Amino acid sequence: MGKRLFPKPKPPWWRKCRCYMQTIILPLCIFQTIRLLLIPSTLDVLILGFLVGVACVLYFEWV
């Protein structure tokens, strides 16, 4: 499914929030990966999967 021809503009607070989230998500993913390698558990795998999913959504601008 492609992008809309004329997408609705996002409010300024949403763009600022997304910018902050893009800044924070990569260090969180790296930290969680190191934690997963040192002390693996099911919860760590789920958290890392969620963080990678959020990073993909932010990177590809799906929201």
C-alpha positions as CSV (number, residue, x, y, z in Angstrom):
1,M,0.0,0.0,0.0
2,G,1.5,3.3,-1.1
3,K,1.5,6.6,0.6
4,R,-1.5,8.9,0.2
5,L,-1.4,11.5,-2.5
6,F,-2.3,14.3,-0.1
7,P,-1.6,13.0,3.5
8,K,-3.1,14.9,6.4
9,P,-0.5,17.1,8.1
10,K,0.7,15.9,11.5
11,P,0.5,18.3,14.4
12,P,3.8,19.9,15.5
13,W,3.9,18.1,18.8
14,W,3.6,14.7,17.1
15,R,6.6,15.5,14.8
16,K,8.7,16.6,17.8
17,C,7.7,13.5,19.8
18,R,8.6,11.3,16.8
19,C,12.0,13.0,16.5
20,Y,12.8,12.4,20.1
21,M,11.7,8.8,19.8
22,Q,14.0,8.3,16.8
23,T,16.9,9.7,18.8
24,I,16.3,7.4,21.8
25,I,15.3,4.1,20.1
26,L,18.7,3.2,18.6
27,P,20.7,3.4,22.0
28,L,17.8,1.4,23.6
29,C,18.1,-1.3,21.0
30,I,21.9,-1.5,21.4
31,F,21.6,-1.7,25.2
32,Q,18.9,-4.4,25.0
33,T,21.0,-6.4,22.6
34,I,24.0,-6.3,24.9
35,R,21.8,-7.3,27.8
36,L,20.3,-10.1,25.8
37,L,23.7,-11.5,24.9
38,L,24.9,-11.4,28.6
39,I,21.8,-12.6,30.4
40,P,19.3,-14.2,27.9
41,S,15.7,-14.6,28.8
42,T,12.4,-14.7,27.1
43,L,11.4,-11.3,28.3
44,D,14.5,-9.7,26.9
45,V,13.8,-11.3,23.5
46,L,10.3,-9.9,23.5
47,I,11.5,-6.4,24.5
48,L,14.1,-6.4,21.8
49,G,11.6,-7.5,19.2
50,F,9.2,-4.7,20.3
51,L,12.1,-2.1,20.2
52,V,13.2,-3.3,16.7
53,G,9.6,-3.1,15.5
54,V,9.2,0.5,16.8
55,A,12.5,1.4,15.2
56,C,11.4,0.1,11.9
57,V,8.1,2.0,12.1
58,L,9.9,5.2,12.9
59,Y,12.6,4.7,10.3
60,F,10.3,3.9,7.4
61,E,7.8,6.6,8.6
62,W,4.8,4.3,8.7
63,V,3.2,6.5,11.4
